[in-house]
Amino acid sequence: MSARGSVLVTDGNERAALAIVRSLGRLGYRVVVCSSRRTSLAGASRFAAADLQVPDAIAEPESFVGAIRAAIDRFHVDILLPVSEPALLAILPAQFPGVCIPMPSDASFRRISDKAEVLRAASTVGLPIPAQRVARSRDEASAMADDLEYPLVLKPSRSVGESGGQRRKQGVQHVASRVDFLSAVGALDEAAFPLLIQRRIIGPGIGVFLLVWRGETRAVFCHRRIREKPPSGGVSVYRESIAPNAALIERSRALLDCFDWRGVAMVEYKLDVATGRPFVMEVNGRFWGSLQLAIDAGVDFPALLIAAACDEHVEPGGLYAVGVRSRWWWGDVDHLIARFRSKGDDSFDDLLPSRWRALLEFFTWHSGFEREEVFRASDPRPFLRETRRWFRRT
């Protein structure tokens, strides 16, 4: 066993898991990775001591928990770090005697994972929220079609919905017209309701990242999204660290306090270009996809979280480099392909750079502050594994 202890990281195919493995492995922890695939992205890292296959957390939560318990016993795990929402939903209610899980309570996590409840809380702490209507069923949503102003964003209240005893992932959709709206609503399953029907906020995405432990803010980081996948709005593929906004951080912390929060969280905003106001989109109560950027800029959230949970004295992660950029290469390639495949009749196209401008920006290198998220010369195997999978998928 490592002198620093053993850590089990779930969801090894998530880029956040790779960032955690690299961070803690460099510090001397023995890091074991698990995922629902035979081999994983994070498990390819030279800092991973083992790469285990376990049942899928969303399809087989009980079997998943059983496999986690077996891995804990086998590798004498001291610390368990669930990464995805399905993993947290399965692990937090369970019992793991003697294992540190530096995450919020199951009740807090379930509350903060409800977008409708987050927006209600945001309005009480003075944070703007998008104009929206809530539909409790498919029929209720369809009846609203003639009264809505398009374009709109459709958001299931929970990213992992439950219906008929089954959990299913739910995605966000953009609709430009009444026809698109009715088609999208008709394709949703029951687990997508209640459904938030929101006015689309036009502007860049801003992330405020916090580590809260025992009532103290232990770390802060902020970034802006430059490109996303899909281009009209989704996962960030290219982003940049920005200077902290004291007022926004204070209100973000107040929002987390509404949920008795402890651990890491990302408060996501859209900055309205027309008014300059930051509108709350949601809160991710877990490690986020662009975690590596925060680490590269100087805020090592995984290390700081474990230090806080273990009562180790460390300097707060409040200072970081501004202007550091991070690119998820294959995600950015997908963004570029999507721009060129677009037929140009999407009402969101005029909000994006032209195709040729997108191509130019893709190949523009910002020297000195640009980092590749997955590819690292000192640890190349995760990028090679991801590249093989990208070509197979394509």
Sequence and secondary structure as in RCSB ss.txt:
>XXXX:A:sequence
MSARGSVLVTDGNERAALAIVRSLGRLGYRVVVCSSRRTSLAGASRFAAADLQVPDAIAEPESFVGAIRAAIDRF
HVDILLPVSEPALLAILPAQFPGVCIPMPSDASFRRISDKAEVLRAASTVGLPIPAQRVARSRDEASAMADDLEY
PLVLKPSRSVGESGGQRRKQGVQHVASRVDFLSAVGALDEAAFPLLIQRRIIGPGIGVFLLVWRGETRAVFCHRR
IREKPPSGGVSVYRESIAPNAALIERSRALLDCFDWRGVAMVEYKLDVATGRPFVMEVNGRFWGSLQLAIDAGVD
FPALLIAAACDEHVEPGGLYAVGVRSRWWWGDVDHLIARFRSKGDDSFDDLLPSRWRALLEFFTWHSGFEREEVF
RASDPRPFLRETRRWFRRT
>XXXX:A:secstr
  TT EEEE  TTSHHHHHHHHHHHHTT EEEEEESSSS TGGGSTTEEEEEE   TTT HHHHHHHHHHHHHHH
T SEEE  SHHHHHHHTTS  TT B  S  HHHHHHHTBHHHHHHHHHHTT     EEEESSHHHHHHTGGG  S
SEEEEESBSEEEETTEEEE   EEE SHHHHHHHHHH  GGG SEEEEE   S EEEEEEEEETTEEEEEEEEEE
EEEESTTSSEEEEEEE    HHHHHHHHHHHHTTT  EEEEEEEEE TTT  EEEEEEE S  TTHHHHHHHT  
HHHHHHHHHTT     B    SS EEE HHHHHHHHHHHHH  S  TTGGGS  HHHHHHHHT   TTSEEESS 
 TTS HHHHHHHHHHHHH 
